[in-house]
């Protein structure tokens, strides 16, 4: 799990992460989101809302980490959802998550 979180931190430092539901939804609507990461401890209602938005805008969604972990590794407090706005980082994170 640490490898995935460290990869998210690297993407954040490169400026390729949008953290929080508002910024994630904005990136989805603008077609900039390539991968959405939903924290495992997010409410089922919020998970469903975000997953529907990902389906509508053609973005893959994965459940990974906790709100505290996503927040910590993106330099913020608890975040229930983040998105990666770079295809390379998105593919890299998916490969890491497949190995976990």
Biopython code that builds the backbone (N, CA, C, O; Angstrom):
import numpy as np
from Bio.PDB.StructureBuilder import StructureBuilder

atoms = [
    (1, "UNK", "N", (0.819, -1.190, 0.000)),
    (1, "UNK", "CA", (0.000, 0.000, 0.000)),
    (1, "UNK", "C", (0.865, 1.256, 0.000)),
    (1, "UNK", "O", (0.522, 2.247, -0.645)),
    (2, "UNK", "N", (1.989, 1.219, 0.723)),
    (2, "UNK", "CA", (2.850, 2.391, 0.777)),
    (2, "UNK", "C", (3.357, 2.805, -0.597)),
    (2, "UNK", "O", (3.496, 3.995, -0.879)),
    (3, "UNK", "N", (3.631, 1.835, -1.440)),
    (3, "UNK", "CA", (4.136, 2.151, -2.773)),
    (3, "UNK", "C", (3.105, 2.968, -3.555)),
    (3, "UNK", "O", (3.463, 3.930, -4.234)),
    (4, "UNK", "N", (1.835, 2.590, -3.462)),
    (4, "UNK", "CA", (0.776, 3.335, -4.130)),
    (4, "UNK", "C", (0.639, 4.739, -3.574)),
    (4, "UNK", "O", (0.487, 5.699, -4.329)),
    (5, "UNK", "N", (0.694, 4.862, -2.246)),
    (5, "UNK", "CA", (0.575, 6.175, -1.619)),
    (5, "UNK", "C", (1.775, 7.054, -1.943)),
    (5, "UNK", "O", (1.625, 8.254, -2.175)),
    (6, "UNK", "N", (2.961, 6.463, -1.959)),
    (6, "UNK", "CA", (4.150, 7.230, -2.339)),
    (6, "UNK", "C", (4.055, 7.701, -3.786)),
    (6, "UNK", "O", (4.501, 8.801, -4.114)),
    (7, "UNK", "N", (3.482, 6.883, -4.641)),
    (7, "UNK", "CA", (3.310, 7.262, -6.043)),
    (7, "UNK", "C", (2.338, 8.433, -6.157)),
    (7, "UNK", "O", (2.547, 9.340, -6.963)),
    (8, "UNK", "N", (1.276, 8.414, -5.352)),
    (8, "UNK", "CA", (0.328, 9.533, -5.334)),
    (8, "UNK", "C", (1.037, 10.805, -4.874)),
    (8, "UNK", "O", (0.800, 11.884, -5.418)),
    (9, "UNK", "N", (1.904, 10.678, -3.873)),
    (9, "UNK", "CA", (2.666, 11.824, -3.382)),
    (9, "UNK", "C", (3.566, 12.391, -4.478)),
    (9, "UNK", "O", (3.688, 13.608, -4.616)),
    (10, "UNK", "N", (4.188, 11.520, -5.246)),
    (10, "UNK", "CA", (5.034, 11.952, -6.360)),
    (10, "UNK", "C", (4.215, 12.698, -7.410)),
    (10, "UNK", "O", (4.642, 13.734, -7.919)),
    (11, "UNK", "N", (3.041, 12.168, -7.729)),
    (11, "UNK", "CA", (2.156, 12.834, -8.691)),
    (11, "UNK", "C", (1.711, 14.193, -8.163)),
    (11, "UNK", "O", (1.588, 15.150, -8.928)),
    (12, "UNK", "N", (1.469, 14.278, -6.853)),
    (12, "UNK", "CA", (1.079, 15.554, -6.237)),
    (12, "UNK", "C", (2.192, 16.581, -6.396)),
    (12, "UNK", "O", (1.939, 17.733, -6.750)),
    (13, "UNK", "N", (3.426, 16.158, -6.132)),
    (13, "UNK", "CA", (4.569, 17.070, -6.256)),
    (13, "UNK", "C", (4.759, 17.532, -7.691)),
    (13, "UNK", "O", (5.279, 18.622, -7.930)),
    (14, "UNK", "N", (4.340, 16.709, -8.650)),
    (14, "UNK", "CA", (4.434, 17.076, -10.068)),
    (14, "UNK", "C", (3.245, 17.936, -10.504)),
    (14, "UNK", "O", (3.186, 18.380, -11.651)),
    (15, "UNK", "N", (2.305, 18.170, -9.595)),
    (15, "UNK", "CA", (1.140, 18.996, -9.918)),
    (15, "UNK", "C", (0.078, 18.278, -10.726)),
    (15, "UNK", "O", (-0.689, 18.918, -11.446)),
    (16, "UNK", "N", (0.020, 16.959, -10.620)),
    (16, "UNK", "CA", (-0.907, 16.160, -11.424)),
    (16, "UNK", "C", (-2.034, 15.538, -10.609)),
    (16, "UNK", "O", (-2.658, 14.574, -11.054)),
    (17, "UNK", "N", (-2.304, 16.080, -9.415)),
    (17, "UNK", "CA", (-3.364, 15.560, -8.553)),
    (17, "UNK", "C", (-4.326, 16.685, -8.193)),
    (17, "UNK", "O", (-3.908, 17.794, -7.860)),
    (18, "UNK", "N", (-5.603, 16.387, -8.263)),
    (18, "UNK", "CA", (-6.650, 17.280, -7.760)),
    (18, "UNK", "C", (-7.252, 16.568, -6.557)),
    (18, "UNK", "O", (-7.747, 15.448, -6.682)),
    (19, "UNK", "N", (-7.214, 17.210, -5.389)),
    (19, "UNK", "CA", (-7.676, 16.582, -4.155)),
    (19, "UNK", "C", (-8.984, 17.197, -3.688)),
    (19, "UNK", "O", (-9.154, 18.416, -3.688)),
    (20, "UNK", "N", (-9.896, 16.333, -3.293)),
    (20, "UNK", "CA", (-11.188, 16.779, -2.800)),
    (20, "UNK", "C", (-12.278, 16.575, -3.838)),
    (20, "UNK", "O", (-12.014, 16.507, -5.038)),
    (21, "UNK", "N", (-13.503, 16.479, -3.351)),
    (21, "UNK", "CA", (-14.614, 16.176, -4.248)),
    (21, "UNK", "C", (-14.872, 17.301, -5.245)),
    (21, "UNK", "O", (-15.124, 17.038, -6.421)),
    (22, "UNK", "N", (-14.812, 18.556, -4.788)),
    (22, "UNK", "CA", (-15.102, 19.673, -5.687)),
    (22, "UNK", "C", (-14.115, 19.710, -6.856)),
    (22, "UNK", "O", (-14.525, 19.781, -8.015)),
    (23, "UNK", "N", (-12.816, 19.663, -6.550)),
    (23, "UNK", "CA", (-11.805, 19.732, -7.614)),
    (23, "UNK", "C", (-11.824, 18.494, -8.503)),
    (23, "UNK", "O", (-11.563, 18.584, -9.703)),
    (24, "UNK", "N", (-12.133, 17.342, -7.918)),
    (24, "UNK", "CA", (-12.235, 16.123, -8.717)),
    (24, "UNK", "C", (-13.398, 16.215, -9.690)),
    (24, "UNK", "O", (-13.246, 15.900, -10.870)),
    (25, "UNK", "N", (-14.555, 16.643, -9.209)),
    (25, "UNK", "CA", (-15.730, 16.783, -10.091)),
    (25, "UNK", "C", (-15.461, 17.804, -11.194)),
    (25, "UNK", "O", (-15.870, 17.610, -12.339)),
    (26, "UNK", "N", (-14.777, 18.884, -10.848)),
    (26, "UNK", "CA", (-14.437, 19.905, -11.845)),
    (26, "UNK", "C", (-13.526, 19.313, -12.921)),
    (26, "UNK", "O", (-13.739, 19.537, -14.113)),
    (27, "UNK", "N", (-12.509, 18.556, -12.497)),
    (27, "UNK", "CA", (-11.593, 17.923, -13.452)),
    (27, "UNK", "C", (-12.329, 16.912, -14.325)),
    (27, "UNK", "O", (-12.049, 16.805, -15.519)),
    (28, "UNK", "N", (-13.266, 16.172, -13.741)),
    (28, "UNK", "CA", (-14.057, 15.214, -14.519)),
    (28, "UNK", "C", (-14.861, 15.937, -15.593)),
    (28, "UNK", "O", (-14.861, 15.527, -16.753)),
    (29, "UNK", "N", (-15.541, 17.005, -15.212)),
    (29, "UNK", "CA", (-16.375, 17.752, -16.154)),
    (29, "UNK", "C", (-15.553, 18.385, -17.264)),
    (29, "UNK", "O", (-16.022, 18.511, -18.395)),
    (30, "UNK", "N", (-14.318, 18.788, -16.942)),
    (30, "UNK", "CA", (-13.442, 19.410, -17.936)),
    (30, "UNK", "C", (-12.697, 18.377, -18.781)),
    (30, "UNK", "O", (-11.977, 18.740, -19.711)),
    (31, "UNK", "N", (-12.865, 17.095, -18.461)),
    (31, "UNK", "CA", (-12.196, 16.038, -19.205)),
    (31, "UNK", "C", (-10.724, 15.901, -18.881)),
    (31, "UNK", "O", (-9.972, 15.328, -19.670)),
    (32, "UNK", "N", (-10.295, 16.414, -17.739)),
    (32, "UNK", "CA", (-8.879, 16.383, -17.361)),
    (32, "UNK", "C", (-8.515, 15.200, -16.472)),
    (32, "UNK", "O", (-7.336, 14.872, -16.338)),
    (33, "UNK", "N", (-9.501, 14.560, -15.869)),
    (33, "UNK", "CA", (-9.235, 13.452, -14.950)),
    (33, "UNK", "C", (-9.008, 12.160, -15.730)),
    (33, "UNK", "O", (-9.797, 11.806, -16.606)),
    (34, "UNK", "N", (-7.924, 11.461, -15.403)),
    (34, "UNK", "CA", (-7.622, 10.177, -16.047)),
    (34, "UNK", "C", (-7.885, 9.002, -15.105)),
    (34, "UNK", "O", (-8.169, 7.891, -15.554)),
    (35, "UNK", "N", (-7.789, 9.252, -13.799)),
    (35, "UNK", "CA", (-8.035, 8.205, -12.810)),
    (35, "UNK", "C", (-8.536, 8.863, -11.530)),
    (35, "UNK", "O", (-7.950, 9.832, -11.049)),
    (36, "UNK", "N", (-9.608, 8.334, -10.991)),
    (36, "UNK", "CA", (-10.155, 8.837, -9.734)),
    (36, "UNK", "C", (-9.920, 7.791, -8.654)),
    (36, "UNK", "O", (-10.195, 6.607, -8.849)),
    (37, "UNK", "N", (-9.409, 8.242, -7.514)),
    (37, "UNK", "CA", (-9.132, 7.358, -6.382)),
    (37, "UNK", "C", (-10.074, 7.747, -5.247)),
    (37, "UNK", "O", (-10.055, 8.882, -4.771)),
    (38, "UNK", "N", (-10.890, 6.795, -4.824)),
    (38, "UNK", "CA", (-11.859, 7.016, -3.757)),
    (38, "UNK", "C", (-11.362, 6.292, -2.505)),
    (38, "UNK", "O", (-11.008, 5.115, -2.567)),
    (39, "UNK", "N", (-11.336, 6.987, -1.384)),
    (39, "UNK", "CA", (-10.899, 6.381, -0.123)),
    (39, "UNK", "C", (-11.871, 5.279, 0.290)),
    (39, "UNK", "O", (-13.082, 5.405, 0.114)),
    (40, "UNK", "N", (-11.326, 4.208, 0.836)),
    (40, "UNK", "CA", (-12.146, 3.060, 1.232)),
    (40, "UNK", "C", (-13.141, 3.408, 2.334)),
    (40, "UNK", "O", (-14.205, 2.795, 2.421)),
    (41, "UNK", "N", (-12.807, 4.389, 3.179)),
    (41, "UNK", "CA", (-13.708, 4.740, 4.278)),
    (41, "UNK", "C", (-14.658, 5.890, 3.934)),
    (41, "UNK", "O", (-15.235, 6.509, 4.828)),
    (42, "UNK", "N", (-14.816, 6.169, 2.658)),
    (42, "UNK", "CA", (-15.802, 7.140, 2.194)),
    (42, "UNK", "C", (-17.190, 6.509, 2.303)),
    (42, "UNK", "O", (-17.339, 5.299, 2.128)),
    (43, "UNK", "N", (-18.195, 7.321, 2.590)),
    (43, "UNK", "CA", (-19.553, 6.785, 2.728)),
    (43, "UNK", "C", (-20.007, 6.154, 1.412)),
    (43, "UNK", "O", (-19.567, 6.550, 0.333)),
    (44, "UNK", "N", (-20.884, 5.177, 1.520)),
    (44, "UNK", "CA", (-21.390, 4.479, 0.327)),
    (44, "UNK", "C", (-22.113, 5.444, -0.611)),
    (44, "UNK", "O", (-22.025, 5.312, -1.832)),
    (45, "UNK", "N", (-22.820, 6.405, -0.044)),
    (45, "UNK", "CA", (-23.543, 7.386, -0.851)),
    (45, "UNK", "C", (-22.567, 8.233, -1.675)),
    (45, "UNK", "O", (-22.790, 8.473, -2.861)),
    (46, "UNK", "N", (-21.489, 8.680, -1.036)),
    (46, "UNK", "CA", (-20.490, 9.482, -1.746)),
    (46, "UNK", "C", (-19.764, 8.641, -2.794)),
    (46, "UNK", "O", (-19.494, 9.116, -3.897)),
    (47, "UNK", "N", (-19.447, 7.384, -2.445)),
    (47, "UNK", "CA", (-18.794, 6.495, -3.419)),
    (47, "UNK", "C", (-19.666, 6.331, -4.658)),
    (47, "UNK", "O", (-19.173, 6.376, -5.785)),
    (48, "UNK", "N", (-20.962, 6.140, -4.441)),
    (48, "UNK", "CA", (-21.887, 5.957, -5.564)),
    (48, "UNK", "C", (-21.965, 7.222, -6.414)),
    (48, "UNK", "O", (-21.972, 7.144, -7.642)),
    (49, "UNK", "N", (-22.024, 8.384, -5.769)),
    (49, "UNK", "CA", (-22.100, 9.658, -6.492)),
    (49, "UNK", "C", (-20.848, 9.875, -7.352)),
    (49, "UNK", "O", (-20.944, 10.268, -8.515)),
    (50, "UNK", "N", (-19.695, 9.619, -6.776)),
    (50, "UNK", "CA", (-18.437, 9.822, -7.499)),
    (50, "UNK", "C", (-18.298, 8.790, -8.617)),
    (50, "UNK", "O", (-17.870, 9.127, -9.722)),
    (51, "UNK", "N", (-18.654, 7.542, -8.339)),
    (51, "UNK", "CA", (-18.579, 6.487, -9.359)),
    (51, "UNK", "C", (-19.486, 6.789, -10.549)),
    (51, "UNK", "O", (-19.104, 6.569, -11.699)),
    (52, "UNK", "N", (-20.693, 7.297, -10.267)),
    (52, "UNK", "CA", (-21.611, 7.679, -11.358)),
    (52, "UNK", "C", (-21.000, 8.779, -12.215)),
    (52, "UNK", "O", (-21.068, 8.728, -13.443)),
    (53, "UNK", "N", (-20.404, 9.772, -11.564)),
    (53, "UNK", "CA", (-19.775, 10.866, -12.311)),
    (53, "UNK", "C", (-18.634, 10.331, -13.173)),
    (53, "UNK", "O", (-18.454, 10.770, -14.309)),
    (54, "UNK", "N", (-17.868, 9.389, -12.638)),
    (54, "UNK", "CA", (-16.773, 8.790, -13.413)),
    (54, "UNK", "C", (-17.318, 8.050, -14.627)),
    (54, "UNK", "O", (-16.749, 8.141, -15.715)),
    (55, "UNK", "N", (-18.411, 7.323, -14.452)),
    (55, "UNK", "CA", (-19.036, 6.615, -15.573)),
    (55, "UNK", "C", (-19.506, 7.597, -16.639)),
    (55, "UNK", "O", (-19.284, 7.385, -17.831)),
    (56, "UNK", "N", (-20.155, 8.665, -16.205)),
    (56, "UNK", "CA", (-20.688, 9.666, -17.141)),
    (56, "UNK", "C", (-19.570, 10.321, -17.945)),
    (56, "UNK", "O", (-19.707, 10.538, -19.149)),
    (57, "UNK", "N", (-18.460, 10.635, -17.273)),
    (57, "UNK", "CA", (-17.384, 11.365, -17.937)),
    (57, "UNK", "C", (-16.256, 10.464, -18.439)),
    (57, "UNK", "O", (-15.228, 10.960, -18.899)),
    (58, "UNK", "N", (-16.441, 9.145, -18.355)),
    (58, "UNK", "CA", (-15.482, 8.205, -18.933)),
    (58, "UNK", "C", (-14.147, 8.140, -18.228)),
    (58, "UNK", "O", (-13.102, 8.082, -18.877)),
    (59, "UNK", "N", (-14.170, 8.148, -16.917)),
    (59, "UNK", "CA", (-12.934, 8.089, -16.132)),
    (59, "UNK", "C", (-12.965, 6.844, -15.256)),
    (59, "UNK", "O", (-13.995, 6.532, -14.657)),
    (60, "UNK", "N", (-11.861, 6.140, -15.177)),
    (60, "UNK", "CA", (-11.776, 4.946, -14.332)),
    (60, "UNK", "C", (-11.715, 5.376, -12.869)),
    (60, "UNK", "O", (-11.067, 6.367, -12.533)),
    (61, "UNK", "N", (-12.390, 4.629, -12.007)),
    (61, "UNK", "CA", (-12.379, 4.891, -10.567)),
    (61, "UNK", "C", (-11.904, 3.655, -9.820)),
    (61, "UNK", "O", (-12.292, 2.536, -10.154)),
    (62, "UNK", "N", (-11.063, 3.856, -8.809)),
    (62, "UNK", "CA", (-10.595, 2.766, -7.960)),
    (62, "UNK", "C", (-10.785, 3.168, -6.497)),
    (62, "UNK", "O", (-10.763, 4.352, -6.160)),
    (63, "UNK", "N", (-10.967, 2.183, -5.648)),
    (63, "UNK", "CA", (-11.057, 2.418, -4.208)),
    (63, "UNK", "C", (-9.719, 2.009, -3.613)),
    (63, "UNK", "O", (-9.257, 0.884, -3.805)),
    (64, "UNK", "N", (-9.094, 2.950, -2.877)),
    (64, "UNK", "CA", (-7.750, 2.694, -2.363)),
    (64, "UNK", "C", (-7.458, 3.627, -1.195)),
    (64, "UNK", "O", (-7.798, 4.810, -1.233)),
    (65, "UNK", "N", (-6.836, 3.096, -0.175)),
    (65, "UNK", "CA", (-6.399, 3.917, 0.954)),
    (65, "UNK", "C", (-7.552, 4.425, 1.802)),
    (65, "UNK", "O", (-8.715, 4.083, 1.586)),
    (66, "UNK", "N", (-7.191, 5.251, 2.771)),
    (66, "UNK", "CA", (-8.188, 5.860, 3.650)),
    (66, "UNK", "C", (-8.200, 7.368, 3.411)),
    (66, "UNK", "O", (-7.323, 7.906, 2.735)),
    (67, "UNK", "N", (-9.193, 8.038, 3.967)),
    (67, "UNK", "CA", (-9.261, 9.495, 3.834)),
    (67, "UNK", "C", (-8.006, 10.142, 4.417)),
    (67, "UNK", "O", (-7.436, 11.057, 3.822)),
    (68, "UNK", "N", (-7.584, 9.660, 5.582)),
    (68, "UNK", "CA", (-6.404, 10.218, 6.240)),
    (68, "UNK", "C", (-5.154, 10.018, 5.377)),
    (68, "UNK", "O", (-4.333, 10.926, 5.249)),
    (69, "UNK", "N", (-5.016, 8.828, 4.787)),
    (69, "UNK", "CA", (-3.839, 8.551, 3.949)),
    (69, "UNK", "C", (-3.849, 9.406, 2.686)),
    (69, "UNK", "O", (-2.828, 9.992, 2.328)),
    (70, "UNK", "N", (-4.993, 9.481, 2.010)),
    (70, "UNK", "CA", (-5.054, 10.297, 0.793)),
    (70, "UNK", "C", (-4.767, 11.755, 1.113)),
    (70, "UNK", "O", (-4.079, 12.441, 0.356)),
    (71, "UNK", "N", (-5.295, 12.228, 2.237)),
    (71, "UNK", "CA", (-5.027, 13.601, 2.646)),
    (71, "UNK", "C", (-3.558, 13.814, 2.948)),
    (71, "UNK", "O", (-2.952, 14.775, 2.473)),
    (72, "UNK", "N", (-2.985, 12.919, 3.738)),
    (72, "UNK", "CA", (-1.577, 13.047, 4.120)),
    (72, "UNK", "C", (-0.647, 13.037, 2.905)),
    (72, "UNK", "O", (0.268, 13.855, 2.815)),
    (73, "UNK", "N", (-0.879, 12.132, 1.993)),
    (73, "UNK", "CA", (0.016, 11.990, 0.849)),
    (73, "UNK", "C", (-0.241, 13.016, -0.252)),
    (73, "UNK", "O", (0.494, 13.062, -1.239)),
    (74, "UNK", "N", (-1.282, 13.841, -0.090)),
    (74, "UNK", "CA", (-1.495, 14.954, -1.025)),
    (74, "UNK", "C", (-1.260, 16.289, -0.334)),
    (74, "UNK", "O", (-1.541, 17.345, -0.899)),
    (75, "UNK", "N", (-0.742, 16.238, 0.893)),
    (75, "UNK", "CA", (-0.403, 17.459, 1.605)),
    (75, "UNK", "C", (-1.603, 18.204, 2.160)),
    (75, "UNK", "O", (-1.565, 19.428, 2.282)),
    (76, "UNK", "N", (-2.659, 17.495, 2.494)),
    (76, "UNK", "CA", (-3.870, 18.132, 3.010)),
    (76, "UNK", "C", (-4.407, 17.304, 4.168)),
    (76, "UNK", "O", (-3.788, 16.327, 4.590)),
    (77, "UNK", "N", (-5.561, 17.707, 4.672)),
    (77, "UNK", "CA", (-6.217, 16.888, 5.680)),
    (77, "UNK", "C", (-7.033, 15.823, 4.968)),
    (77, "UNK", "O", (-6.873, 15.620, 3.764)),
    (78, "UNK", "N", (-7.885, 15.156, 5.683)),
    (78, "UNK", "CA", (-8.673, 14.047, 5.129)),
    (78, "UNK", "C", (-9.289, 14.395, 3.777)),
    (78, "UNK", "O", (-9.946, 15.426, 3.631)),
    (79, "UNK", "N", (-9.072, 13.533, 2.796)),
    (79, "UNK", "CA", (-9.665, 13.687, 1.465)),
    (79, "UNK", "C", (-10.336, 12.378, 1.089)),
    (79, "UNK", "O", (-9.711, 11.318, 1.118)),
    (80, "UNK", "N", (-11.608, 12.458, 0.739)),
    (80, "UNK", "CA", (-12.335, 11.239, 0.386)),
    (80, "UNK", "C", (-12.090, 10.821, -1.050)),
    (80, "UNK", "O", (-12.287, 9.659, -1.406)),
    (81, "UNK", "N", (-11.660, 11.770, -1.879)),
    (81, "UNK", "CA", (-11.436, 11.456, -3.289)),
    (81, "UNK", "C", (-10.347, 12.363, -3.856)),
    (81, "UNK", "O", (-10.237, 13.536, -3.500)),
    (82, "UNK", "N", (-9.553, 11.786, -4.743)),
    (82, "UNK", "CA", (-8.573, 12.559, -5.508)),
    (82, "UNK", "C", (-8.643, 12.077, -6.955)),
    (82, "UNK", "O", (-9.179, 11.005, -7.236)),
    (83, "UNK", "N", (-8.105, 12.866, -7.851)),
    (83, "UNK", "CA", (-7.980, 12.372, -9.225)),
    (83, "UNK", "C", (-6.606, 12.733, -9.759)),
    (83, "UNK", "O", (-6.011, 13.736, -9.366)),
    (84, "UNK", "N", (-6.120, 11.903, -10.655)),
    (84, "UNK", "CA", (-4.859, 12.148, -11.330)),
    (84, "UNK", "C", (-5.170, 12.703, -12.706)),
    (84, "UNK", "O", (-6.012, 12.169, -13.429)),
    (85, "UNK", "N", (-4.481, 13.780, -13.064)),
    (85, "UNK", "CA", (-4.775, 14.469, -14.317)),
    (85, "UNK", "C", (-3.736, 14.198, -15.393)),
    (85, "UNK", "O", (-3.698, 14.880, -16.417)),
    (86, "UNK", "N", (-2.903, 13.209, -15.159)),
    (86, "UNK", "CA", (-1.879, 12.847, -16.138)),
    (86, "UNK", "C", (-2.029, 11.364, -16.474)),
    (86, "UNK", "O", (-2.118, 10.524, -15.578)),
    (87, "UNK", "N", (-2.058, 11.055, -17.749)),
    (87, "UNK", "CA", (-2.268, 9.672, -18.172)),
    (87, "UNK", "C", (-1.134, 8.758, -17.726)),
    (87, "UNK", "O", (-1.376, 7.618, -17.331)),
    (88, "UNK", "N", (0.091, 9.243, -17.786)),
    (88, "UNK", "CA", (1.237, 8.439, -17.376)),
    (88, "UNK", "C", (1.195, 8.079, -15.899)),
    (88, "UNK", "O", (1.407, 6.925, -15.527)),
    (89, "UNK", "N", (0.921, 9.069, -15.059)),
    (89, "UNK", "CA", (0.796, 8.801, -13.628)),
    (89, "UNK", "C", (-0.385, 7.871, -13.349)),
    (89, "UNK", "O", (-0.299, 6.996, -12.488)),
    (90, "UNK", "N", (-1.473, 8.058, -14.069)),
    (90, "UNK", "CA", (-2.656, 7.209, -13.885)),
    (90, "UNK", "C", (-2.336, 5.761, -14.207)),
    (90, "UNK", "O", (-2.672, 4.862, -13.436)),
    (91, "UNK", "N", (-1.694, 5.532, -15.333)),
    (91, "UNK", "CA", (-1.318, 4.169, -15.721)),
    (91, "UNK", "C", (-0.324, 3.570, -14.737)),
    (91, "UNK", "O", (-0.409, 2.388, -14.406)),
    (92, "UNK", "N", (0.617, 4.383, -14.270)),
    (92, "UNK", "CA", (1.597, 3.915, -13.294)),
    (92, "UNK", "C", (0.945, 3.484, -11.989)),
    (92, "UNK", "O", (1.294, 2.445, -11.429)),
    (93, "UNK", "N", (0.004, 4.279, -11.509)),
    (93, "UNK", "CA", (-0.685, 3.926, -10.267)),
    (93, "UNK", "C", (-1.524, 2.666, -10.449)),
    (93, "UNK", "O", (-1.566, 1.820, -9.556)),
    (94, "UNK", "N", (-2.182, 2.534, -11.577)),
    (94, "UNK", "CA", (-2.974, 1.322, -11.834)),
    (94, "UNK", "C", (-2.088, 0.079, -11.817)),
    (94, "UNK", "O", (-2.488, -0.954, -11.280)),
    (95, "UNK", "N", (-0.895, 0.164, -12.396)),
    (95, "UNK", "CA", (0.034, -0.979, -12.395)),
    (95, "UNK", "C", (0.445, -1.339, -10.973)),
    (95, "UNK", "O", (0.522, -2.514, -10.614)),
    (96, "UNK", "N", (0.709, -0.309, -10.166)),
    (96, "UNK", "CA", (1.087, -0.553, -8.770)),
    (96, "UNK", "C", (-0.065, -1.205, -8.013)),
    (96, "UNK", "O", (0.143, -2.152, -7.256)),
    (97, "UNK", "N", (-1.270, -0.702, -8.215)),
    (97, "UNK", "CA", (-2.429, -1.242, -7.500)),
    (97, "UNK", "C", (-2.744, -2.673, -7.917)),
    (97, "UNK", "O", (-3.266, -3.445, -7.112)),
    (98, "UNK", "N", (-2.439, -3.037, -9.147)),
    (98, "UNK", "CA", (-2.645, -4.418, -9.605)),
    (98, "UNK", "C", (-1.723, -5.387, -8.870)),
    (98, "UNK", "O", (-2.073, -6.552, -8.679)),
    (99, "UNK", "N", (-0.551, -4.912, -8.457)),
    (99, "UNK", "CA", (0.429, -5.756, -7.775)),
    (99, "UNK", "C", (0.111, -5.937, -6.292)),
    (99, "UNK", "O", (0.612, -6.860, -5.650)),
    (100, "UNK", "N", (-0.714, -5.059, -5.763)),
    (100, "UNK", "CA", (-1.018, -5.106, -4.321)),
    (100, "UNK", "C", (-2.059, -6.177, -4.040)),
    (100, "UNK", "O", (-2.448, -6.373, -2.889)),
]
sb = StructureBuilder()
sb.init_structure("model")
sb.init_model(0)
sb.init_chain("A")
sb.init_seg("    ")
for serial, (resi, resn, name, xyz) in enumerate(atoms, 1):
    if name == "N":
        sb.init_residue(resn, " ", resi, " ")
    sb.init_atom(name, np.array(xyz, "f"), 0.0, 1.0, " ", f" {name:<3s}", serial, name[0])
structure = sb.get_structure()
